[in-house]
Amino acid sequence: MRKWLWGALGLCVLNPAQGAQPGDAQRGRELYESRCIACHSLDASRVGPQHRGVFGRRAGAVKDYDYSPALKNAGLTWNERTLDAWLTDPEKAVPGQKMGYRVEDGKDRADLIAYLRRESTK
């Protein structure tokens, strides 16, 4: 039991995107509608690619969207960890990509990621 507890605590410390405080999908929806909607939609690509189904999708895989070569070849699959790194600093996550927007607040990122996760399953 003690080994299991330490292992679980280690995962939370090593991977804060999967930490003890889950994101609020409803607040994430509000953030998405106020910050992301100018470039993205759940169901249509605009300036940025569509987001429905993003969880488990390989980065650069939405058909008919003109991705940067850097993102097409990044070898990422979108999940909590990769989305958190991407939203924190897209250029650090994938040098040469073309998204010029960051979400600096960790709670905002967690809420946006919770919303995207929820909408990916619909």
Secondary structure, DSSP 8 states (H G I E B T S, - for coil): -HHHHHHHHHHHHH-GGGSSS---HHHHHHHIIIIITTT--SSS-SSS---TT-TT-BTT-STT----HHHHTS--B-SHHHHHHHHH-HHHHSTT---------HHHHHHHHHHHHHHHT-
